[in-house]
Amino acid sequence: MNLPPLNAILDDDAVTRVGRRLLDVAAEFLAGGATFIQLRAKQRSSAWLLDTAEQLVALGKSAGASIVVNDRADVACLADAAGVHVGQDDLAPAYVRRLVGGDRIVGVSTHSIEQLDAALQQPIDYVAVGPVFGTASKHTGYDAVGLALVEEAAARARPRGLHVVAIGGITLERAEDVLRAGATSVAIISGLLGTGTPRARVREYLDKMAAIRRV
């Protein structure tokens, strides 16, 4: 499995704060070239999440993009999403894999060496590390881990054929350092919703990371 360098997080709370509609923002992400999108909606009902996930998956398929659902393996399966991403307090990845099968993507968030090592024993495709820098977009209850944990995650995950996704306070300017530390992909929430349109911001990140990889 190859992961694109940008993991665009479509966070319902963040989108609501900027006065946008979630699926409108999703369409802009796709138009900008995003092909790895995570749907995250902590406060919504299961019915809302499934309906939205089904619409997002349909949009993603028409654009050749993979949609991953945060937390909910059941919704990911019902919506025919590409995969599911779980946190430390969610269903363990081993159980998620039993639910979603071998063909879907499974990712897990980690915030320490101990959590990283535990995750690497699970049947996952990628491990997320963060928050790399301080962030107000997503409350984790964890302090910033810095680039050192990204480097350690890459050193431990890559020999196993696993990818590293870095998240937390990763600006356009910091993306280069994060990729050079060993991350396969950077996950962005508020950075795609700030100045300019979401479409333009996605394009900026993709162009920046393509330039980094050419060097």
N, C-alpha and C positions, 0 to 999 in steps of 0.2 A: 504494500500500500504506500502510495506517495501522498504526502500532505503538502498543500500549497503553502507558501510563506505567510499568507495572511489568513487568520481565523477571525472572521467578522462576527462579533457577538451581537445578536439582535436581542437586546435586553428590554423587556416591556416597560419596566420602571423608568429606565433612562430615556427611552423614546417618548414616553408620556410626559416626562419633565420638560422636554423641548417642544412639546405641543404638536407632535407628529403622530400619524397613524402607522402602526407597526408594519402592515403589509406594503404601505407606500414606501417606507424606508427600505424594506426588503427588496422591493423592485429597483430602488436606486443602488443598493449594494450590488445587485446582479448586473445592472447596467454599467456599473463601474468596473466590473470584472471579477468580483468576489466569487469564488467557487467552493469555499469552505465556510459555511455559516452555521452558527449555533443559536438555536431558539431558547431563550431563557425568560421564564415568566413565573416568578415565585408566588405571586399573589392571586393568580387567576384560577378559576375553577377548572376541573378536569375536562368538562365539556368544551369550554372556551379554548383550552390548550389543544385539544384534539382537532377541533374545527380549524384553528389557526395553523396548526402543524400540517394538516392535509392541504390547505391552500398554499402554504409555503413550499411544501414538497413538490406540488404541481408546478409552481413557478420555478423552483430549482431545477427540476427535470427538463423543462423547456430551455433552460440556459446552461445545462450541463454542470450544475452545481450540486454538491453534497450537503444535505441538511442534517444536522445533529441536534437532538432534543436534549436539553438539560434535565437531569434528575430522573425522568420518567421513561423507563424501558418499555412499559406497556403502551404508552402513547407513541413512542418511536415505532414500535411494531405495527400498531393499528394504522398509523399514518404512512407506513412504508418509507420511513425516513432512512437515511444512510447509516445512522448510528445513534448512540446515546453517550452523554457525558455525565459522570456522577462525581459527587463530592465525598468527603470523609464521613458524613453522617447519612449518606444514602445507601441504597442496596449495594452490597459488596460486588465488585466486578465479576467475580466467579459466578454469582447468581444472575447478574445481568447477562453474561455470556450464555448461560443456559436458556434465558428467555429469548434473546435476540438471534441466537444462532452464530455460526462461524463466519458469515459473510458480511455482517454489519460492523461498523467501527465502534469500538469501546474505548473511551478515554476516562482518566480519573485525575482529580485535583490532588496535589500534594503541597505541603508547606514546610517540610523538614526532611532531614536525611532519613529519619526513622520511617516516616510515611512513604518516602520515595522507595526505600528498600522493600517495604511491604507491598507497594504497588507493583514493583517489578516481578513479584512472584505470582501476580494475577494474570489471567488471560486477556490482556489489553493490547491495544494498538499504539496508544500514545499516553504519555504521562504529562500532565500540566503542572507547571511549577510557578509559585507566586504567593503573594504579590511581589514581583521583582522590585518595584519601586512603590512608594506610597501612592495610594489611589483613593478617590472618594466615590468611584463608580460602583464598586462592589465590596460590600462589607464581608470580610472573611474572619475577623477576630484574630488574625495573625499579623505580626509585624512584617515589614518588608524583608525579603530574604536576600536581595542583592544578586549580582551576577555570579557570585561564587556558587550558589546552589544550582544555577542554570548550567554552569560548567561541570559540576559534579554529576548532575542528572544526565547530561550528554555522555559523559565518560562511562556511566553505568548502564545507560539505556541502549546506546548504539550497538555495543557488542551483542545485544539480545535482539537486534533488528527492530527496536522500538524508537518512536519519534518523541521529541520533546517540544511541547508547546509552552511558551512563556507568556505570563499574563500579569498585569498590574502596573499602571502608570507608564506604559511604554508609548512615548511620544514618537513623532516622526524622526526627531533628532536622536532619540535613544535606540531606535530600532537597529541601527548598525551594530552597536555594542552588544545587543542581545543576540543577534544572529551570529556574530563572531564568537560569542561565548558558547555557542553550540546548539542554540535552539533551531529546530526545523521550521517552526512557525511562531508568529507572534499573535496573541489574541488581543483585540482592541474593542473597547466599548465606547467610552465618551470621545475618544480621539476621532471617531468617525461621525460624530454628531455635533461637533463644534463649529468653527468658522467654515464657511462654504457649504456646499451641498454634500450629503452622504456619498453621492456618486463621485464627486470630485475628490473627496477625501480618500475613498477606497483607491481611486486611481493614483493619488499621490503616494500612498503607502506601497502599492504594487510597483510603481515606477522606482521608488527609492530602493526597495528590496531587490528588484531586478538589477539595478546598478551595483548594489553591494555584491551580489553573486557573480557579476562579471569581472570584478576586480581580482 
